[in-house]
């Protein structure tokens, strides 16, 4: 009897903590913050609709054995994902020329976490190419919320394994790789990997599985944070050494993608994404709510150094909005406004249009030695 009452009480407290935690985590997406500052899309009916359960496709995943998770199909007004788990993009298919394929890899910023289907970076890139007279371009939005550079590289490898060879690959990332390394002390980690590991252990059953689930209780984690002792941030190595490791890891994966580009005859361009932690813009009242650490900028600059030999095939975008006075960042996880997506799409179109025009004049995929556009380096 006493055990039952105690268990019920613990479960009640656990539910209360989880609800409070979720509400607290959601405030950057709402109409206003706790400080009364209005979200940049507070008055937009489409954004309110995008937050509704039927639209929130970034919460619907299936298990993926190589990457951890992959989006499930869905149909909604502003957020549609096809049967392959790829978010739909605008396309201008006229049938007047050879169909060229552009694969766009990244995390939630590329996928379009805070944007409608037609205002994601891939969709806006298709429109920017159309204005340059380039139609019959199949743009695949292969961004996935939460992905890091490792998962993006695996995604490209799987596309190639399935004989879906692109003509051009655009990779935009950096924020997740830097964030996870700074918080965990080393590179190569994925979001929620500890939770996934614990779930696997729990599936094994027995006492070990039960104890792994106990550790995941919010009540237990809250108690651990209240107890005296060193915090995780106090036990991490200096940011300088972590950033050097992040940059080296980033550069090695870029070379791996470059090797694929050389062997399979596609062109590649790397973009380091804009992030509120690395920009030097004057923050609006909304953006000023998000904390800023100089460690992120150190990591970004070290990535710049490692990627410098790539020349025009590497473009750091994190300084793109330095002179902007309007709101660019809608939250503290590198998600940006639709108008900011437009700026990035124009930049991408300018980078890849010459290569697409060059390939349009060729009947089939070439090899890397034949590619002469500046974005076509296989590796430095």
KAZI-V593291 format. One record per residue. N is the residue number from 1. RES is the residue in three letters. NEAR is the number of other ideal C-beta (glycine too) atoms within 10 Angstrom. D_CENTER is the distance of its C-alpha to the mean C-alpha in whole Angstrom. Layout:
# KAZI-V593291
n=[N | N]
res=[RES | RES]
near=[NEAR | NEAR]
d_center=[D_CENTER | D_CENTER]
This chain:
# KAZI-V593291
n=[1 | 2 | 3 | 4 | 5 | 6 | 7 | 8 | 9 | 10 | 11 | 12 | 13 | 14 | 15 | 16 | 17 | 18 | 19 | 20 | 21 | 22 | 23 | 24 | 25 | 26 | 27 | 28 | 29 | 30 | 31 | 32 | 33 | 34 | 35 | 36 | 37 | 38 | 39 | 40 | 41 | 42 | 43 | 44 | 45 | 46 | 47 | 48 | 49 | 50 | 51 | 52 | 53 | 54 | 55 | 56 | 57 | 58 | 59 | 60 | 61 | 62 | 63 | 64 | 65 | 66 | 67 | 68 | 69 | 70 | 71 | 72 | 73 | 74 | 75 | 76 | 77 | 78 | 79 | 80 | 81 | 82 | 83 | 84 | 85 | 86 | 87 | 88 | 89 | 90 | 91 | 92 | 93 | 94 | 95 | 96 | 97 | 98 | 99 | 100 | 101 | 102 | 103 | 104 | 105 | 106 | 107 | 108 | 109 | 110 | 111 | 112 | 113 | 114 | 115 | 116 | 117 | 118 | 119 | 120 | 121 | 122 | 123 | 124 | 125 | 126 | 127 | 128 | 129 | 130 | 131 | 132 | 133 | 134 | 135 | 136 | 137 | 138 | 139 | 140 | 141 | 142 | 143 | 144 | 145 | 146 | 147 | 148 | 149 | 150 | 151 | 152 | 153 | 154 | 155 | 156 | 157 | 158 | 159 | 160 | 161 | 162 | 163 | 164 | 165 | 166 | 167 | 168 | 169 | 170 | 171 | 172 | 173 | 174 | 175 | 176 | 177 | 178 | 179 | 180 | 181 | 182 | 183 | 184 | 185 | 186 | 187 | 188 | 189 | 190 | 191 | 192 | 193 | 194 | 195 | 196 | 197 | 198 | 199 | 200 | 201 | 202 | 203 | 204 | 205 | 206 | 207 | 208 | 209 | 210 | 211 | 212 | 213 | 214 | 215 | 216 | 217 | 218 | 219 | 220 | 221 | 222 | 223 | 224 | 225 | 226 | 227 | 228 | 229 | 230 | 231 | 232 | 233 | 234 | 235 | 236 | 237 | 238 | 239 | 240 | 241 | 242 | 243 | 244 | 245 | 246 | 247 | 248 | 249 | 250 | 251 | 252 | 253 | 254 | 255 | 256 | 257 | 258 | 259 | 260 | 261 | 262 | 263 | 264 | 265 | 266 | 267 | 268 | 269 | 270 | 271 | 272 | 273 | 274 | 275 | 276 | 277 | 278 | 279 | 280 | 281 | 282 | 283 | 284 | 285 | 286 | 287 | 288 | 289 | 290 | 291 | 292 | 293 | 294 | 295 | 296 | 297 | 298 | 299 | 300 | 301 | 302 | 303 | 304 | 305 | 306 | 307 | 308 | 309 | 310 | 311 | 312 | 313 | 314 | 315 | 316 | 317 | 318 | 319 | 320 | 321 | 322 | 323 | 324 | 325 | 326 | 327 | 328 | 329 | 330 | 331 | 332 | 333 | 334 | 335 | 336 | 337 | 338 | 339 | 340 | 341 | 342 | 343 | 344 | 345 | 346 | 347 | 348 | 349 | 350 | 351 | 352 | 353 | 354 | 355 | 356 | 357 | 358 | 359 | 360 | 361 | 362 | 363 | 364 | 365 | 366 | 367 | 368 | 369 | 370 | 371 | 372 | 373 | 374 | 375 | 376 | 377 | 378 | 379 | 380]
res=[UNK | UNK | UNK | UNK | UNK | UNK | UNK | UNK | UNK | UNK | UNK | UNK | UNK | UNK | UNK | UNK | UNK | UNK | UNK | UNK | UNK | UNK | UNK | UNK | UNK | UNK | UNK | UNK | UNK | UNK | UNK | UNK | UNK | UNK | UNK | UNK | UNK | UNK | UNK | UNK | UNK | UNK | UNK | UNK | UNK | UNK | UNK | UNK | UNK | UNK | UNK | UNK | UNK | UNK | UNK | UNK | UNK | UNK | UNK | UNK | UNK | UNK | UNK | UNK | UNK | UNK | UNK | UNK | UNK | UNK | UNK | UNK | UNK | UNK | UNK | UNK | UNK | UNK | UNK | UNK | UNK | UNK | UNK | UNK | UNK | UNK | UNK | UNK | UNK | UNK | UNK | UNK | UNK | UNK | UNK | UNK | UNK | UNK | UNK | UNK | UNK | UNK | UNK | UNK | UNK | UNK | UNK | UNK | UNK | UNK | UNK | UNK | UNK | UNK | UNK | UNK | UNK | UNK | UNK | UNK | UNK | UNK | UNK | UNK | UNK | UNK | UNK | UNK | UNK | UNK | UNK | UNK | UNK | UNK | UNK | UNK | UNK | UNK | UNK | UNK | UNK | UNK | UNK | UNK | UNK | UNK | UNK | UNK | UNK | UNK | UNK | UNK | UNK | UNK | UNK | UNK | UNK | UNK | UNK | UNK | UNK | UNK | UNK | UNK | UNK | UNK | UNK | UNK | UNK | UNK | UNK | UNK | UNK | UNK | UNK | UNK | UNK | UNK | UNK | UNK | UNK | UNK | UNK | UNK | UNK | UNK | UNK | UNK | UNK | UNK | UNK | UNK | UNK | UNK | UNK | UNK | UNK | UNK | UNK | UNK | UNK | UNK | UNK | UNK | UNK | UNK | UNK | UNK | UNK | UNK | UNK | UNK | UNK | UNK | UNK | UNK | UNK | UNK | UNK | UNK | UNK | UNK | UNK | UNK | UNK | UNK | UNK | UNK | UNK | UNK | UNK | UNK | UNK | UNK | UNK | UNK | UNK | UNK | UNK | UNK | UNK | UNK | UNK | UNK | UNK | UNK | UNK | UNK | UNK | UNK | UNK | UNK | UNK | UNK | UNK | UNK | UNK | UNK | UNK | UNK | UNK | UNK | UNK | UNK | UNK | UNK | UNK | UNK | UNK | UNK | UNK | UNK | UNK | UNK | UNK | UNK | UNK | UNK | UNK | UNK | UNK | UNK | UNK | UNK | UNK | UNK | UNK | UNK | UNK | UNK | UNK | UNK | UNK | UNK | UNK | UNK | UNK | UNK | UNK | UNK | UNK | UNK | UNK | UNK | UNK | UNK | UNK | UNK | UNK | UNK | UNK | UNK | UNK | UNK | UNK | UNK | UNK | UNK | UNK | UNK | UNK | UNK | UNK | UNK | UNK | UNK | UNK | UNK | UNK | UNK | UNK | UNK | UNK | UNK | UNK | UNK | UNK | UNK | UNK | UNK | UNK | UNK | UNK | UNK | UNK | UNK | UNK | UNK | UNK | UNK | UNK | UNK | UNK | UNK | UNK | UNK | UNK | UNK | UNK | UNK | UNK | UNK | UNK | UNK | UNK | UNK | UNK | UNK | UNK | UNK | UNK | UNK | UNK | UNK | UNK | UNK | UNK | UNK | UNK | UNK]
near=[5 | 6 | 7 | 8 | 9 | 10 | 10 | 10 | 10 | 13 | 12 | 10 | 14 | 15 | 12 | 12 | 15 | 13 | 11 | 11 | 13 | 10 | 10 | 9 | 9 | 10 | 15 | 16 | 17 | 14 | 13 | 12 | 15 | 9 | 10 | 7 | 15 | 13 | 21 | 20 | 19 | 13 | 10 | 12 | 8 | 14 | 20 | 15 | 15 | 22 | 14 | 12 | 8 | 12 | 19 | 15 | 23 | 17 | 10 | 14 | 16 | 10 | 9 | 16 | 6 | 10 | 19 | 18 | 20 | 19 | 22 | 13 | 14 | 16 | 11 | 16 | 13 | 18 | 24 | 17 | 21 | 14 | 7 | 12 | 19 | 19 | 24 | 16 | 24 | 16 | 16 | 14 | 11 | 8 | 7 | 7 | 12 | 12 | 12 | 21 | 18 | 25 | 25 | 27 | 28 | 30 | 27 | 19 | 28 | 28 | 28 | 30 | 23 | 25 | 25 | 18 | 19 | 15 | 20 | 29 | 32 | 29 | 24 | 26 | 29 | 26 | 19 | 20 | 25 | 16 | 11 | 15 | 8 | 19 | 17 | 17 | 24 | 16 | 25 | 20 | 26 | 26 | 28 | 26 | 22 | 20 | 28 | 27 | 26 | 18 | 22 | 27 | 19 | 15 | 22 | 23 | 14 | 15 | 18 | 16 | 8 | 9 | 6 | 14 | 14 | 27 | 25 | 27 | 26 | 26 | 26 | 24 | 26 | 30 | 27 | 27 | 26 | 31 | 23 | 20 | 25 | 20 | 12 | 15 | 16 | 13 | 21 | 16 | 18 | 17 | 18 | 13 | 13 | 14 | 11 | 14 | 11 | 18 | 14 | 11 | 17 | 17 | 9 | 9 | 9 | 9 | 7 | 11 | 16 | 11 | 12 | 19 | 13 | 12 | 12 | 13 | 16 | 17 | 16 | 13 | 13 | 13 | 10 | 10 | 9 | 7 | 6 | 4 | 8 | 7 | 8 | 9 | 9 | 7 | 9 | 17 | 10 | 9 | 18 | 12 | 11 | 23 | 22 | 16 | 18 | 28 | 24 | 14 | 20 | 25 | 22 | 12 | 21 | 25 | 16 | 16 | 22 | 20 | 13 | 22 | 24 | 18 | 12 | 15 | 21 | 27 | 29 | 30 | 23 | 27 | 25 | 26 | 24 | 27 | 25 | 25 | 23 | 25 | 23 | 10 | 19 | 11 | 16 | 16 | 12 | 22 | 21 | 13 | 16 | 16 | 8 | 16 | 12 | 10 | 19 | 22 | 18 | 20 | 29 | 24 | 15 | 21 | 27 | 14 | 11 | 20 | 20 | 11 | 14 | 22 | 12 | 12 | 24 | 23 | 19 | 18 | 20 | 25 | 14 | 20 | 21 | 11 | 9 | 15 | 10 | 13 | 19 | 22 | 26 | 25 | 18 | 16 | 20 | 25 | 24 | 25 | 19 | 21 | 14 | 24 | 23 | 16 | 19 | 24 | 22 | 16 | 17 | 26 | 21 | 12 | 21 | 28 | 21 | 16 | 23 | 20 | 15 | 17 | 25 | 14 | 8 | 12 | 7 | 7 | 14 | 17 | 11 | 20 | 10 | 12 | 24 | 11 | 20 | 15 | 25 | 27 | 23 | 22 | 18 | 15]
d_center=[49 | 48 | 45 | 44 | 44 | 42 | 39 | 39 | 39 | 36 | 34 | 35 | 34 | 31 | 30 | 31 | 28 | 25 | 26 | 26 | 23 | 21 | 23 | 22 | 18 | 18 | 20 | 17 | 17 | 21 | 23 | 24 | 24 | 26 | 28 | 28 | 26 | 25 | 21 | 21 | 21 | 23 | 26 | 24 | 25 | 22 | 20 | 22 | 22 | 18 | 18 | 21 | 21 | 21 | 18 | 16 | 15 | 11 | 14 | 16 | 15 | 17 | 18 | 17 | 19 | 17 | 13 | 14 | 13 | 13 | 13 | 17 | 19 | 19 | 21 | 21 | 22 | 19 | 16 | 18 | 16 | 19 | 21 | 18 | 15 | 14 | 13 | 16 | 17 | 20 | 22 | 25 | 27 | 31 | 32 | 34 | 32 | 30 | 27 | 24 | 21 | 18 | 14 | 11 | 8 | 5 | 2 | 4 | 5 | 6 | 7 | 9 | 9 | 12 | 13 | 16 | 16 | 18 | 16 | 12 | 12 | 13 | 16 | 17 | 17 | 19 | 22 | 22 | 23 | 25 | 27 | 27 | 29 | 27 | 27 | 26 | 23 | 21 | 17 | 15 | 11 | 10 | 6 | 6 | 5 | 5 | 5 | 7 | 9 | 12 | 10 | 9 | 13 | 14 | 13 | 15 | 18 | 18 | 18 | 21 | 23 | 23 | 24 | 22 | 22 | 20 | 22 | 19 | 16 | 13 | 10 | 8 | 6 | 8 | 8 | 7 | 10 | 12 | 12 | 12 | 15 | 17 | 17 | 18 | 20 | 19 | 16 | 15 | 14 | 11 | 11 | 14 | 16 | 19 | 19 | 19 | 22 | 24 | 24 | 25 | 28 | 29 | 29 | 32 | 34 | 37 | 37 | 34 | 31 | 33 | 32 | 29 | 28 | 30 | 28 | 25 | 28 | 26 | 30 | 30 | 27 | 28 | 32 | 30 | 29 | 32 | 34 | 35 | 33 | 31 | 27 | 24 | 24 | 27 | 27 | 24 | 25 | 25 | 22 | 24 | 24 | 20 | 19 | 21 | 20 | 16 | 17 | 20 | 17 | 15 | 18 | 19 | 16 | 16 | 20 | 19 | 17 | 20 | 23 | 22 | 22 | 25 | 26 | 25 | 26 | 22 | 21 | 18 | 16 | 14 | 12 | 11 | 9 | 11 | 11 | 14 | 15 | 16 | 17 | 21 | 21 | 24 | 22 | 23 | 25 | 22 | 19 | 22 | 21 | 18 | 19 | 19 | 20 | 21 | 19 | 16 | 18 | 20 | 17 | 16 | 19 | 20 | 17 | 19 | 22 | 21 | 19 | 22 | 24 | 22 | 23 | 22 | 20 | 17 | 17 | 15 | 14 | 14 | 18 | 18 | 18 | 21 | 24 | 23 | 24 | 23 | 20 | 16 | 14 | 14 | 13 | 13 | 9 | 8 | 9 | 11 | 15 | 15 | 18 | 15 | 13 | 17 | 17 | 14 | 16 | 19 | 18 | 17 | 20 | 22 | 21 | 21 | 24 | 26 | 25 | 25 | 28 | 30 | 28 | 30 | 33 | 33 | 34 | 31 | 29 | 30 | 29 | 28 | 31 | 32 | 28 | 29 | 27 | 25 | 22 | 23 | 23 | 23 | 23 | 25]
